[in-house]
Structures are given as C-alpha cells and as structure tokens.
Amino acid sequence: MKLNQKFFFLFFSLFIMHNIISAQSDDVIAIKNELNKWMKAYNQKDLNNSISIFAENYIGFYAGHPDQTVNSIKEQNDEVFKNKYLKATLSMEVTEIEASGDLAYVSVKQKWAFKPSIANTAQIALEKGILIMKKQSDGKWKIIRSSTFPVSAQK
C-alpha cells in the first residue's frame, strides 16, 4: 500500500510540474511572438501594429525625457514613418523573460537604426530596458510599463 502511495505521489507531482512548466513556456512563447510582431510592424512602417503592443495605460520611462504614453509613441512613429527619406529599423535581443500569472517582465537589448537616404551610414541607438507586460482578457500580452536607458557601443 505504501509503495502505491509513493508512486501516486510521484506521478501526481510530475503531472503538476509538467502543467506548470508548460503554462510558463506558453506565456514565454506568446510574449516572444508579441515582441516579434512589434519589431516586424515597426520595420514595415505599420503604424497601428507598431503600437498595438502597448496597453492603453502604458507609461514608459527614458532617462532625461518626459514619460512616454501610447499617444506620444504613436506621434513619434507616425513622424518617422511618414518620412520617405528615412529608413528606420528596430532589432531586439530578449535576454530574460519571467512570467507569473498575468504579469511578466522582459529584459531586452534594443538597437534602433535611422538612416537618411542621403547618408552613407545609419545613426545607431543602443538601449537596455525592462518591459513589464500584462496578459489581457483576450490572452494577448501588452506592455504596461517600461524603463529604458542608452548604452554605449562596445569597441
């Protein structure tokens, strides 16, 4: 009888751990997908989809600048996207994602490149940041807060 209880406990524990790990993995995959959609939309100058990752109550902090909102990001993107003489790109390396329940944090390294058509090289902005994301009622993850700061290029 005791041997059966031990097997039951072992099986039950493995079953619970598998479900917990799968749920976290599903959230991490969903978050990565949202971040990839954001980069793709930005790089294709798709205004609406480039801001769809931000929640309506989003607040972003960037050292030395006023706090950002969805509207301020939309205005910035619109200005960049309308400039036919400017190529703007975003690339991102996700260095860590931790999700628990409906909240997650994401550590990122971002590279923004802006190249005027008359220039030989692009202006590069390298940044590190933390994104706080919240799972919405429709299951999509959106950024609710962010803190980003510039970093120097390594030589």
C-alpha positions, 0 to 999 in steps of 0.5 A, a space after each residue: 500500500 505504501 509503495 502505491 502511495 509513493 508512486 501516486 505521489 510521484 506521478 501526481 507531482 510530475 503531472 503538476 510540474 509538467 502543467 506548470 512548466 508548460 503554462 510558463 513556456 506558453 506565456 514565454 512563447 506568446 510574449 516572444 511572438 508579441 515582441 516579434 510582431 512589434 519589431 516586424 510592424 515597426 520595420 514595415 512602417 505599420 503604424 497601428 501594429 507598431 503600437 498595438 503592443 502597448 496597453 492603453 495605460 502604458 507609461 514608459 520611462 527614458 532617462 532625461 525625457 518626459 514619460 512616454 504614453 501610447 499617444 506620444 509613441 504613436 506621434 513619434 512613429 507616425 513622424 518617422 514613418 511618414 518620412 520617405 527619406 528615412 529608413 528606420 529599423 528596430 532589432 531586439 535581443 530578449 535576454 530574460 523573460 519571467 512570467 507569473 500569472 498575468 504579469 511578466 517582465 522582459 529584459 531586452 537589448 534594443 538597437 534602433 537604426 535611422 538612416 537618411 537616404 542621403 547618408 552613407 551610414 545609419 545613426 545607431 541607438 543602443 538601449 537596455 530596458 525592462 518591459 513589464 507586460 500584462 496578459 489581457 482578457 483576450 490572452 494577448 500580452 501588452 506592455 504596461 510599463 517600461 524603463 529604458 536607458 542608452 548604452 554605449 557601443 562596445 569597441 
